[in-house]
Amino acid sequence: MDRRTLLIVLAIAGVLGLAWAGHTWSIDFTVADASGGGPAELLLTDAQGQSYAPPRESLIDAGANVGLLLLGSWFAGVLFKRFGLPSITGYLCFGILVGPSLLGLVTTESKDVLELVNNLAVALIALTAGAELKFAELKGSLRSVVVISIGMVVGLGAATVLVAPLLLRGLDGVGTEEGMTSVWVIGMLAAPIIIANSPAVILALVNETGIKGPMVQTALAITVCKDLLLVVTFAVMITLGASMVGGGEAIEGGALAASLASKVPGSIAAGIVVGLGMAWYLRVVNAHLPVLIVCACFGIAIVSGLLGLEALIVALVAGVLMENVYSERAEAMFTEVNRLSLPVYCVFFSVAGAKLDLGALDDVAFAAIGFIALRTIGVWVIARVGTAITGSPPGVKRWLWTAFVPQAGVSLALAAIIQTQFSDQPWAAGFYTLMLAVIAVHELTGPVLMKLGIARSDGRDDQDSPEDAQA
Amino acid sequence: MVVLISGGWLAVVVGVLLGPGVFGLVGAENMQEQLTPALQAAMGWVGLMLGLQARREVLQGLPRWIWRVVSLDALLVGLVFGTAATLGVWAWLDRWDWGGVWWGASILACASAGWALETRSLVGIETPAKYEQARLAVRAGGTLSALVWILVFGLLLSIATRGADGAVSIDPIRGGLRLAASAGGAVLIAVIGRFALRIAGKKADAQLAIFLGMVAMAAGFAGQMGVPALTVAAMTGIVLANLSEKGVREFERFILRADLVIATLVALLAGILLSPGIGVPEVAIGCGLAGMRLVFKPIVLQRGSPAEAESGPLSIAGVRQSPVALAMALSALLIEPSSYMARTLAVIVIAGIVCAVLPVVLSWSDQRTKSVNDVEGVAP
């Protein structure tokens, strides 16, 4: 181990030590409930005799946790890069290290506060993904985008539903009460998660390697197209599943149609409004662009939640509009977006890592291995067949599948929604753990595989971006 | 006359409109959840930015009389404002509560330190070239004074510690230990940050990640220790600025680009968080502090500065309250999110607004009596 590597390890240890010290010595304002139950919130009295609630521990810890995730994961990324691995694998591993499964420095409670940062990250990543879709450049690969996107959603979705009964036998609470019904429902619910891949990983690797060739362009376009289809598929699956097992909110067919009819077009319309708003700002004000970006992303996340829209689609559409209609004005804005992206990736991927529960993996190992194998083979077959049918370049044909292996935030979010929606089902906890196990493996191995794929397909097999070389 | 009232106060007004007192877009019941992360980030950012100004080479290059200005201001704050704030808070609380008086008086006194760094608005278009030294007194003296009092502020607030049962007690040993631990944390963050910056080189995205990480870590660690985030972040900045010159200047320039945005955010947060139930006592204390500034701050600048800087409109620049005062009150509010702290913040806002208006009125009357020659001396 050379001197710099040792210093990076020491820096990570220093960040962890400081976080541990803060966590250990922090003033705890919670007191035991008088009835002997759990902790109750303490009300204090100020100097003027008015009562107030002291800051919650999770709020006090939030700042330190964000700092820990930013600095620690950044160092971890640098360390991994020195060993030829993608930085985002470093961010994920650091998240796992500090998460509840291992060191427990980022607790379940503080993760709620970190969701705020995470929502910002999702919107920013979607905005960037939208900006990467340049219609002029995509004209040549439009056919492969459509074919592979539909192939992934239909083919991989159907395979998941069909194979689920075989893989889910040993899962806690499956098939015990409702016969085979729950097995089919779980298969249906697992399908969108298995289909989803991570646009963030693609963008982060493009950022890191500086390579943006036909494979990356096609992969990003397919991912975005797939995300749009996924929103609809997921809404259908979750509604059908709820009506079949009686969990969550069982929605009538008409209501489902109405919900879908408003969600997707509504999100697209909102995205257009956001895009037009940003274009207006750039024409009239054109200053403090980081503020515009942060406010727009927070605005998208908050307003989408309030109106029942899909934040991912809203930001995607806004990004597409800016890049393809107002590209001249948007250039400076996207330069700032790129500058903001690294801290966002650090937090986003380390939070994704912290969400993984390693302790529960043993119980679901068999099913997890089955789903991982199914997904990897399915992605490979569909990508190879799709690129062959559409006559893609040889490099894309051979390596495109690697771009669909990585999973992260979108998949985790879908799994969390299902767990919340079906929390009254006996299989809900086991299903969530199973999906986390599948996502974890793809989270950790996917970026390594994709980095290899990008290097082999789109360009040079280098470790450092041009910026690194310059530095 | 060009009336330039610092834009920050308009942001305070916008904040008041958004807050629970008027339109209630940010509700009182979940204000803590909504605003704590933004507050921590803003306090960390302000502290780090100010701390980075304290580079040894810069401090050594300042004329000796700047230190005279800072010392005179320290004496004024410690003795005159400290005593007045203690008496004012005692009367305000209507009873002797050690913790309450200590906290309130410390915040109000420390918030009286220094002055706003704005010099343009006092002469309409631009400061006359012959007032260059006065301008240096305002800018360097104001920055240094604020920095010194941010550290004192941290010390004073740490001494009165709030235990897990909520009772405030004056405990120099426990408070000192917490402050020492925070200082240790600040040194560690700075050393780690310095190393990270060396690896990052000139990459702006990496610099941003490191800077945000340092800000969040310093402010968060301060919160965990019960010490003002502003103080710990300032300590981190001071250590970082003095570890080595290479690379830090670039980093400093990079983060200073956001100073206007952060100042606006601080003012907006102050407007949202200040207590809507402001009564006569708050207005009286606020106006009292503003009056004291009007009387004493010009004396500090005139007595501390060399003869050339004594006269002219900039001699009243010291009247205007430093924006750091708002950051101090917000930092205290992060530790104790109580109605008392929100009222203390309101007092500082009132004093600040009165102080912002006074120099404009005074410089206007000063300009009316100015000779034509003075006007011809306006710098381009």
Interface residues (C-beta under 8 A of the other chain):
Chain A: R4 L7 I8 A11 G14 V15 G17 L18 A19 A21 G22 H23 W25 S26 I27 D28 F29 V31 L42 L44 T45 D46 A47 Q48 Q50 Y52 A53 P54 P55 R56 L59 I60 D61 A62 G63 A64 N65 V66 G67 L68 L70 L71 W74 F75 V78 V113 L116 V117 N207 H288 P290 V291 N338 R339 L340 S341 L342 P343 C346 E467 D468 Q470 A471
Chain B: Q32 E33 T36 P37 Q40 A41 G44 L93 D97 G99 G100 V101 W103 G104 R162 G163 A164 D165 G166 V168 A181 G185 L188 I189 V191 I192 G193 F195 A196 I199 A200 G201 K202 K203 A204 D205 A206 L208 A209 I210 L212 G213 M214 V215 A216 M217 A218 A219 G220 F221 G223 Q224 M225 G226 A229 A258 L260 V261 L334 I335 E336 P337 S338 S339 Y340 M341 R343
